[in-house]
């Protein structure tokens, strides 16, 4: 499988990564642990050696599952991308939202990335992941209570100590990326991007190309919407936040599904599903060196890997892009 470098770093990754949000069992309605472990192992066996996780995914559970699944595998055979800056243990930082933890206990989450907190979080992640280094360490969300320079200097220290190989950010604006670059060599920006959510093409993609950063797009299937399997009237399970998102309004579901119908001939030409078509298209977009794709079980992993088994022509890429730009969603 052809690998790519994250920005100017020595960290190489696979074209798609195992996105470990869902297996943490938080905000998606959960996943069965044994199935999650099998999915992680199946992904590695299929050649997808890059795993993206975070402490907040299940309040440590996702990282623990990754550590358990990869136990016994030589550390240089896989890449761990994890994050920091989401605090649910104290009331320090910028309040973000109220939620409940995996046991149902009310929990407040803050964005917090002071230097001492970043150093401490890294140690916690290393323990949960059962490793002595992290390939890419990313701030999850910007913290308005801490100067970006302080946060990035903490990561620079972790790099000097050998606990982190490269620094990245998530959900950063172009201005925040520029500020971060003053303190550390940022190599990536992880941001939402999909066929129906292409706003980053205005500023973040051009910046990434200019500064030689990788874009790591998450939610390329718009949290399941672009599979074509969600229909108007869909009932989401307890704890699933999609029902309150504009993309999952019945009218928008219907409009997206109508667009997907126009793309079916392209998918059928390549003996691919719509899901595989959308993932493939995303990997071909500028600067997008590692596309995050979640999976709860082995079948989803197998289906995702098949997205790399064909090549879209330039004409097909243009046709898919045109269809998305003609789509109009309601607020």
Secondary structure in CASP SS format (residue, H / E / C, confidence):
PFRMAT SS
TARGET T0000
AUTHOR 0000-0000-0000
METHOD secondary structure of the structure
MODEL  1
X C 1.00
X C 1.00
X E 1.00
X E 1.00
X E 1.00
X C 1.00
X C 1.00
X C 1.00
X C 1.00
X C 1.00
X C 1.00
X E 1.00
X E 1.00
X E 1.00
X C 1.00
X E 1.00
X E 1.00
X E 1.00
X E 1.00
X C 1.00
X C 1.00
X H 1.00
X H 1.00
X H 1.00
X C 1.00
X C 1.00
X C 1.00
X C 1.00
X C 1.00
X C 1.00
X C 1.00
X C 1.00
X H 1.00
X H 1.00
X H 1.00
X H 1.00
X H 1.00
X H 1.00
X H 1.00
X H 1.00
X H 1.00
X H 1.00
X H 1.00
X H 1.00
X H 1.00
X C 1.00
X C 1.00
X C 1.00
X C 1.00
X E 1.00
X E 1.00
X E 1.00
X C 1.00
X C 1.00
X C 1.00
X C 1.00
X C 1.00
X C 1.00
X C 1.00
X C 1.00
X H 1.00
X H 1.00
X H 1.00
X H 1.00
X H 1.00
X H 1.00
X H 1.00
X H 1.00
X H 1.00
X C 1.00
X C 1.00
X C 1.00
X C 1.00
X C 1.00
X H 1.00
X H 1.00
X H 1.00
X C 1.00
X E 1.00
X E 1.00
X E 1.00
X E 1.00
X E 1.00
X E 1.00
X C 1.00
X E 1.00
X E 1.00
X C 1.00
X C 1.00
X C 1.00
X C 1.00
X C 1.00
X C 1.00
X E 1.00
X E 1.00
X E 1.00
X E 1.00
X E 1.00
X E 1.00
X E 1.00
X C 1.00
X C 1.00
X C 1.00
X C 1.00
X C 1.00
X E 1.00
X E 1.00
X E 1.00
X E 1.00
X E 1.00
X E 1.00
X C 1.00
X C 1.00
X C 1.00
X H 1.00
X H 1.00
X H 1.00
X H 1.00
X H 1.00
X H 1.00
X H 1.00
X H 1.00
X H 1.00
X H 1.00
X H 1.00
X H 1.00
X H 1.00
X H 1.00
X H 1.00
X C 1.00
X C 1.00
X C 1.00
X C 1.00
X E 1.00
X E 1.00
X E 1.00
X E 1.00
X E 1.00
X E 1.00
X C 1.00
X C 1.00
X C 1.00
X C 1.00
X C 1.00
X C 1.00
X C 1.00
X C 1.00
X H 1.00
X H 1.00
X H 1.00
X H 1.00
X H 1.00
X H 1.00
X H 1.00
X H 1.00
X H 1.00
X H 1.00
X H 1.00
X H 1.00
X H 1.00
X C 1.00
X C 1.00
X C 1.00
X E 1.00
X E 1.00
X E 1.00
X E 1.00
X E 1.00
X E 1.00
X E 1.00
X C 1.00
X C 1.00
X C 1.00
X H 1.00
X H 1.00
X H 1.00
X H 1.00
X H 1.00
X H 1.00
X H 1.00
X H 1.00
X C 1.00
X C 1.00
X C 1.00
X C 1.00
X E 1.00
X E 1.00
X E 1.00
X E 1.00
X E 1.00
X E 1.00
X E 1.00
X C 1.00
X E 1.00
X C 1.00
X C 1.00
X E 1.00
X C 1.00
X H 1.00
X H 1.00
X H 1.00
X C 1.00
X C 1.00
X H 1.00
X H 1.00
X H 1.00
X H 1.00
X H 1.00
X H 1.00
X H 1.00
X H 1.00
X C 1.00
X C 1.00
X E 1.00
X E 1.00
X E 1.00
X E 1.00
X E 1.00
X C 1.00
X C 1.00
X C 1.00
X C 1.00
X C 1.00
X C 1.00
X H 1.00
X H 1.00
X H 1.00
X C 1.00
X C 1.00
X C 1.00
X C 1.00
X C 1.00
X C 1.00
X C 1.00
X C 1.00
X C 1.00
X C 1.00
X C 1.00
X C 1.00
X C 1.00
X H 1.00
X H 1.00
X H 1.00
X H 1.00
X C 1.00
X H 1.00
X H 1.00
X H 1.00
X C 1.00
X H 1.00
X H 1.00
X H 1.00
X H 1.00
X H 1.00
X H 1.00
X H 1.00
X H 1.00
X H 1.00
X H 1.00
X H 1.00
X H 1.00
X H 1.00
X H 1.00
X H 1.00
X H 1.00
X H 1.00
X H 1.00
X H 1.00
X H 1.00
X C 1.00
X C 1.00
X C 1.00
X C 1.00
X H 1.00
X H 1.00
X H 1.00
X H 1.00
X H 1.00
X H 1.00
X H 1.00
X H 1.00
X H 1.00
X H 1.00
X C 1.00
X C 1.00
X C 1.00
X C 1.00
X E 1.00
X C 1.00
X C 1.00
X E 1.00
X E 1.00
X E 1.00
X E 1.00
X C 1.00
X C 1.00
X C 1.00
X H 1.00
X H 1.00
X H 1.00
X H 1.00
X H 1.00
X H 1.00
X H 1.00
X H 1.00
X H 1.00
X H 1.00
X H 1.00
X C 1.00
X C 1.00
X C 1.00
X C 1.00
X C 1.00
X H 1.00
X H 1.00
X H 1.00
X H 1.00
X H 1.00
X H 1.00
X H 1.00
X H 1.00
X H 1.00
X H 1.00
X H 1.00
X H 1.00
X C 1.00
X C 1.00
X C 1.00
X C 1.00
X C 1.00
X C 1.00
END
